[in-house]
Amino acid sequence: IDIMALGRHLLVEFYSCDMECLNSAKIVEEAMIQGVIDSGTTFLNSTLHQFYPYGLSAVVVLAESHIAIHTWPEYSYASLDFYTCGEVANPWAGFKTIAERLKSKKYSILEMKRGLKGLMPPPVPVPDASEEKEEVCGDEPFKRVHWYCDKLGAGGTILQTTGEILYSCQSPFQKIEVLKSLSFGKVMLIDGTVQVTEEDEFIYHEAMGHPPLTTHPHPKKILIIGGGDGGLAREVLKHSSIEKVVLVDIDEKVIEASKRFFPNLAQAFDHPKMELIIGDGLEYVRTAKNASFDILYIDSTDYTDSCSDCLFSLDFILHCKRVLTKNGILITQA
């Protein structure tokens, strides 16, 4: 320990790390927390921001200063900034722990002395505050903030989450995840893009579902392409004139995730007027009879070279027109 400096600052370059470790908010946070413990420092707060498809930034605030990391999983690389003050903290012990947790095979490291006492005047006497002690962290052992930024970036969604991934599944078509946010409840992601949030999903589903149903003179038979979370079907089935709703979604894993984590949306799948078909929406409308539906909803994911891209083709739209009745209405997600 160098008593001639106020702080010690480690600048670390981690190379040849495990890619999955660098892209896991849970692993990175646990590595940093254990690094705090092993360095003998005091944890106050953490903030983590996850990026899509790769990388994250995290900061741990210490009573003795901070730890900051940014990861590039695609390069198996991470940069670490470990700064401690005081005569007790040992940032090298914490660095070794983080290196082990990230499975780094090689690294470069530079230690800087911060606040050289020989360049500063004598310190001002500190008043005795022994009778005004305050718990820094309150009743919680630590506080943390995780931010998730979906792949649309500035044009997409940024959510504050707990950092907990409730569900993750790579289906034959797409990656489905369920996170827990602080303000919007559970969140479903498909290929890194937010699809539905538990607390405000009704805004989207009501706005999409009801206008065409109140515009059409006699809506009876409804076709929904996509909409595997069930929220749109739930709203459609609130209308007494509806005789049948056919929902076609290519990915049964979306339906399974909705039933498990979003039961308020998935209740529609148990409705006696509901027919669920797991299959290709384009193929379904190609073989459907002429004038067989009064309203057709396209509740798909965005056009991003995904499994729903065929739903934006001219061929699909022309078949949609064919299967609609004379006063039929076609509505798509905006």
N, C-alpha and C positions, 0 to 999 in steps of 0.2 A: 504494500500500500504506500502510495506516494503522498506524504503529508504536506508536500510543497505545492500541491494542486488541489483545487476545489472538487474537480471531477475527473472521471475517466471515460473516454469515449471510444468505443470499438466500432470500426467501419468494416463490415464483413461482406465478402462476395462468396456465395455458395454456388458451386458448380456440380454437375452430374448428380442432381438430387432426384428423388423419386417423383415422377410426374403427378401421380395421384395424391401424394402427400401435399404437394405445392398447390393443388387445386381444391383441397378439402379445408373448408373453414374450421371444421371441428379439430382436425389434426394440427393445423397451424396455431389455432388458439390454445389448444392443450399444450403444445410445445412451448409457446411463449409463457403460459402460466407456470409450467414446471421450471422454465428458465428463471422466472422471477423467484420462485422458492429456492432454487439451488444457488442463486446469486446472493441470497440473504437480503433482498430488497422487499419493499412493501407494495402490494398490488392495490390500486385505487379504482381503475376503470379501464375498459377496453372498447375499442370501436373497430369494426371490421366491415369492409366493403367488398362484396363478391362481384366479379365481372364475368361476362359470358362471351365466348365459351371457356376462356381460360383466365386464370389469374385472380389475385386478390391483394388488397392493401389492408394492413392492420396496424393499430397503434395501441400500446399498453401504457397507461399513465401510472407512474410510480411516485411514491412519496419522495424518492431519490432522483427522479427525472423521468425517463421514458425508454421504451423499446418500440421500434418501428420496422416493419418489413413490407416488401413488395415482391410478389412472385410472378415469374414467367414460366408456367409449367411447360409450355411448348418448347422452351429452351432448356428445361430442367435446371433453371437458374433462379436464385433469389438474392436480394440485397437486404442486409440487416444493419440497423443503426441501434446500438445498445449504449445508453448514456446513463451513468450513475454518479451520484455525489456522496460525499461522506467517507468516513474511514473504515466502515464495516463492509460495504458492498463489494462483491467480487464478480464483475461482469464476465470474466473468463469462464467461471463455472457455469453461468447461465448460457453463455455462447456454446459451450460443449454440449449441453443438453439439447439445445435447439438443433445443432448440427446432427446429432444422433437421431432426433425425432423426424427430421426431414430427409434422412438417409443420404446426406451429402458425402460424396466420395472424395471431393477435394475442395479447397477453399483458399482464399487469400484474406488476410486480416491486418488492419492497421490500428494501433492504439494511439490516441492523442490525449495529452494532458490538457484539461480545460481549467481556466482560471488560475494561472500561475501566480502564487502568492507573492513572489518576489517582484512582480510588476504592479502590485496593488498597495494602497495605503492600509494601515492597520484597520481591522474591522470595528464598526461601531458597536458598543456594548449592547447585548440583547437583554431586554427587560425580563424579569421573572414572571412567567405566565403559568406557573405550576398550579395555580388555583383556578385556572380557566381552561382546563383540558376539554377537548371536544373529540368525539369519535369521528374520524374522517369518513368512514364508510357506512355509518349508521348501523342498522341491524343486519344488513346483508354482508356476506363475506366479500363480495365484489359486485360491481355493476358492469354490464357490457352492452354495447350497441352494435348490431350488425346491419349493414346496408346491402340490399341486393339490387343490382342494376341489370335489367333484362337486355337482350342482345340488340334491341332497337336503339339503345343508348339514349341520347338526348331526346329522341322522338318517342321513347318508350316509357317504361315505368321504373321508378326507384322506390323501393319499399324498405322500411325499417323492420327487421326481423329479429327473432330470438336466436338465430343461427342454427336452429334445429331443423334438420331435414326429416320430415315425418315419413316420406315415401319417395322411392326412386326406382324407376323401372325403364329399361330400354326394350320397347316392343319391337316387332319387325318393321315398324313404320316410323317411330319417333321416340324421343325420350320424354317420359312423364315424371314430374316431380311435384311433391306437395310440401310447402314450407309453412311455417307459422309466423305471421306478421304481428306487430304490436298493435296496429290500428285497424287492420282489415280482416283479422281472423286468419283462417287457413287460406292458402293461395295455391292454385294449380298452375303449373308451368308446363308448356309443351315446347320442346326444343329450345328451352331457355327464355321463352316469351310468356308473359303473364296472360292466362286465359280467363280465369275467374277468381274473384276474391269473395270470401264468405260473407262479409258484412255489407257489401254494396252491389252484389251481383244482380239484385232485383232491378236496378236502374237500367242495365243493359237488356235484360230479358223482358221486362215489361215494355220498354220502348220499342223493342223489335217485334214482340208478339202481338200486342193488342191493336195497333193502328190498322193493319190489313184486315183483321177480324171484324172490326167495327165499320170498315169501308165496304167489304164484300156484302152483297144483299143476303146470301144464304150459304155461309161457309159450313160445309159438312165433312169433307174429306181433305186431310192435311198431310203434306209430305214435308219432312224435315231432313235435309241432307247435312250430316254433321251433328253438332249439338249433343255430343256424347255425355256432357255433364248432366243433361236432363232439365236444366233450368227453363229453356224455351218451351219444351213440351209441357212442363208444369203450368206455364202461363196460358198456353193454347187450350189446355184441357179445362180451364176455368169457365169456358164458354159452353153453355148448355146445348147449343145447336150442333156442336161437333159430334160426329158419329164415329169417326176413326182417325187416328193419327199414326202414320207410318214414319219411323225414325230410322235412317240408314247411316251407320257410322262404320268406318273401316277398321277401327281399332277397339277391340273389346277391353283392352287394358284401361282405356279412358273411362269406360262405363264402370269397371270394377273399382277404380280409384274414387269415382264420384260416389258410388254406393257406400264405400268405406269411410270416406272423409267428408262428404258433402250430402248427407242424407236428406236435407231440406230440398236440394235440387233433384236428387235421384228418386224421390217419391213417385215421380211420374211413371217410372218403369213398371210399377205395380198396378197401374190404372187399367181397368178392363177394356178401355177403348184404345190402348196403346199396343202397337205392334213394333217390336224392336228387331231390326235386321242388321247383322254384322256383315258388312260387305262394302263393295266399291259403289259410291254414289253415282258415278258416271255410268257404270254398267247397269245399275238399277234403272235409271231414267231411259237408257237405250232400249230396254226391253219392256218398260211399262206401257200400258195401253193408252191410246189417245184420249184426251179429255177425261182423265181419271182422277184429277185432284183440283180442288177449288183454290187452294193457296199452297205455294211451294216456298219454303224457307231454305236459304243456304246459310247455315251457321258453321262455317268452316274456319280453319286457321288462315292466317294471312298468306299471300302469295310470296313465298320465300324459298322456292325450289324444294318444297316439301311434298308430302304425299297428297296434299290437297290441290296441287297446281292444276290438275286436270279440270277442277271445278271452275276455273277461270277461262276455259277454252270456248271457242265459238261452237264447237260440236256439242258441248254440254248445254250451253245456253239455248241452242236451237231445240234440243230434246226437251228441255224444261218448258219451252213454249208449247211444244206438241202435246205434252201430257196435261196441260192446264185446260180447264173448261173455258167456255166463251167469256165469262166474266172473271177468269182466273187472275190471280195476283202473284207475282214473283218478287220476293224481298231477300236482300242479301245483307250480311253484316257489313258495317261501314268501316 
